Amino acid sequence: MLPTLPLLRRAHVLLSFLGHFYIHSSFPSASTVPAPIAVPWVAVSDKLGVPPILSYADTVLWNWRLVDPTRGIRAECVSALRAF
């Protein structure tokens, strides 16, 4: 399992995007997520205590970083992370 909270959160962001992309990009829509995505997604979700779904935390709260940590949290110092 990943050793730090930021890595667990990042894994959840990536796995959530992959899981939702898999379900919503196929026609007709898939009804299950394949095990290589689902198993680590559920494990990371359990470790974080959150459900295995794409959430506000994934898309907003955990999806940014400070460009220059010495300047503190300011709009010009925040950069969005990319899932892919």
Secondary structure, DSSP 8 states (H G I E B T S, - for coil): --SSHHHHHHHHHHHHHHHHHHHHSSSS--SS--HHHHHHHHHHHHHHTS-SS--HIIIIITSEEES-GGG-S-GGGEEE----
